[in-house]
Amino acid sequence: MALLGACDRGGDDARGQQAIVEPPEPTAFGDYHALIIGINDYPYWPTLRFAEGDAADLAQILVSEYNFAPANITQVSGADATRSEVLSHLRRKLENLDDDDNLLVFYAGHGQLDPLTESGFWIPYDGQLTDESSWIRFTTITEYATAQNVKAKSILIVTDSCYGGAIARSGPTPGHSAPDDGLERYMSTLNDLAAKRSRQVVASGGYEQVPDRSHFAELLKNALHNNSFDMIDVEYLFYTEVYPELRR
């Protein structure tokens, strides 16, 4: 998924970057939509302090710096983030996307792992402690996203939760040309990628618990905010600005 920043980044001299070619218009990449989920307070699970704030911060960055229309962003938090509501919002998003549209799904909250099957879950607001049927199975999310009848061009699922690695069975992809390799070449690569359907998953960790104050979320927000290019693809951003810092 290529993210296009529509805000003023300070002209050609901003942060030492000089434009080589004019970036494509955002409409060339289709419309951008997002479903942003954050849950702090749970009736049955320990309270979190930062998940809802991280989700709200991300939504604000997408609107102010990456040309996401506010009407295209759905935020679900707190008591509204029940299992039924989260899945309903996801389904409605997917049903209404056109062939050129792009969707970002971000989840911040509790996660759980089934020790027998190693299946991973999001824990919605109304999730019970020991009742898996009240949780949201990772495979349900990926089955929705990869369904043949979903028209969206690109879908990116980002999960910032414990055991998030269970949603992605493979490691980082090899990547491709970067902005520093030449902006003209990079934009040509993004145009080629934008013509193809893609389904990607990014997780904040592997098969382990992650802290309430999410280092992953802070790195992601900082990487998006500090990006000096008019357009950037998420794969490049994650694997150059986020994961190297997480591995330290």
N, C-alpha and C positions, 0 to 999 in steps of 0.2 A: 504494500500500500504506500503510495507516494503522498506525502503531506505537503500542501502548498500554503505558504504563509502569505496572507494578503495585507498584512499591516506594514507600516513604514519601518524598515529596519535601518534607517539612517543613511541611505544612499550608497553609492559605489564604494565609498571609503569606509563604510561601517566594518569594524573589526578586521581591517586589512584585506577585505574581499573585494575583488574587482570583477564585474560582470563581463562575461565573454560573449554570451548570446542572450537574447531575450527569452525568459521562461515562457512556456506555453500558458495560455489562459487557463484558470482553474476549471472552466467548463469543459476543457478538453479531457479532463480526468473524471468527469462526472460529478455528481453531488456527494457530499460527505455527511454521513449520519453517525450517531453514537448512542449507545445505551450504557449509561454510567451507573453502577450499583455500588453503594457503600453502606455498611451496617456497623454501628457502634454498640447499641444496646440490644441485648437478647434476653428474652424471658428465662431461657434455660441454659444458656452458655455464658461464660465470663464476659464481662463488659470490655469492649475495646474503646480506645480513646482517639485514634487517629484515622480510622478507615473512612469515615464520612468526610472528613476534612480533605483527605487525599483525593477522594472522588470529586469533590466540589472544585478543588484546585485544578484538576485535570480538565474538567468541563470548561472552566474559565479560560484556560490556556488555549483550548481548541477553538473557542469563539474569538478571543482577542488576538490570537497570533497565527491561526491556521485556517481562517476562512470558513469555519463551520457555522452554518446559520443556526441561531438559537432555537429556531423551530424544529430543527433536525436533531436536536439533542434531547434525549429522554433521561432524566435523572430519577432514580428510585432509591430511597434511603429509609433507614429506621423501620418503623412498624409497617410502612407501605411495602417493604421488600419481602413479602411473603413468598412462599414457593409458587403459589398460583399466580401472583402478580408478576414475578420475575419472568416466569416462562411465558405468560401472556404477552408481556411487553416484547420479549425476544421474538415470539412468533409473529406479532403484528409488524414489527420492524422488517423481518425477513419477507413476509407476504407482500409488503408494499414497496420493496426496492425494485428498481428497474435495472436493465442490463448494464448501464454505465455507472450505477451507484456503488458506493463504498460504505462499509459499516465497521465501526470500532466498538467492541464490547469490552468494558472494563469492570472487573469485580474486585472489591476490597472488603474482606470480612473473614469470618472463620472458615476453615476448610478441614476436611477429615478424610482419613484413609481406612478402607476396609482391610484389616490385616490378613484376611483369608484370600480375597480376590485381588487385592491391591487396586481396587477401584477407588477413584477419588471423587470427592463431593464438595460442592459449595453448601454452606449452611445458611439457609434463609432465616429471616427473622423468626418464623414460627417453627423452625426445626427442633425436634425433640432430641434429647441427649442420646437415646439408644434406639431410636426408630429410624432406620435408613429410608423408609418410604416417605419420610417428611423432609428429606434432604434433596438436593439437586445433583444428580449424577453427572460427572464430567462428560460421559459418553452421550448423554441426552443433549448437552450443549453442542457437541461436535456433530452429532447426527443432524440436528437442526441446520447447522451452518453448512454442512456438506450435502444437504438434500438436493437431488437433481432438479427439483422444481423451484429452488431459490435462484432468482435471476441475478443477484448482485455480482458485480465484477470482482470485488475484493472484500474479504471479511478478515478482520484481525481480532482475535480474542486474547485479552491480557488478564491473567488472574494473579492477584496479589493476595495469596492465602497460604495457609499451611498445606503441605503436601501437593502444592500446585504442579510439581513435576509429573504427577500422574496423568495430567491432561495432555502432556506432550511426551511421546515415547522416544523421540530422537533429539539429538543435540543441535547446536547451532549449524546453520547451513554455511557453505563455503563463502557465500557473498559474491559481490560483483564489483564493477568499477565504482570508485568513490569520487565525490566532488573534487578532492585534491588532485585526482588524476587528470583533471581537465574538465571544466564545466560543460563544454560542448559535448564531449563524449558521454559524460554522466547524464545529461538531459536526454540524449539520444537513447541511452539505456532505459531511463524512466519511461520514455514514450513507448518503447518496445514492451516493457513490463505492463504498462497501463492497458495495453491491448489484450492482455491475457487474464483469464480468471485465476484467482488465487485464494487460498484459505490457509491462514497462518495462526499459530498459537504461541504465545509467550508466557512463561510462568516465572514467578519471582524466586522460586527455589526448586529443589528436587523433592525427594521423598522424606522431608523433614519439616519440623515446625519452624515458623518464621516469627520474628518479634513483632509486637504490636506497633511500635514505631518503625515503619518500613523503610529500610535503607534503599530498597528497590524503588519504591514510590518517589523518594526524594531524588534519586538519580534520574529517574524517568522525567520527572517534572523539570529538573534542572537542564537536562539534555534538550528537551523541547524548547524551553525558554531561552537557552543560550545559543541555540542553533543560529548561525549567521547566514545560512543559505536561503534563498527565496523558496526553494523546494528541496525536500529531503525524503528518502524512502526509509520506512520504519526499520527494515532489516539492517541497513547500514547504521542507523542511529543506535539501535539496541546493542549491536555487536562491537561497536567502537566506543560508545560513551557510557553504557550501563554495565554490561557483563564484565568487562575488564576490572571495573571497580568492585563489583560484587565478589570476584575471585580473590581479592587481596586479603 
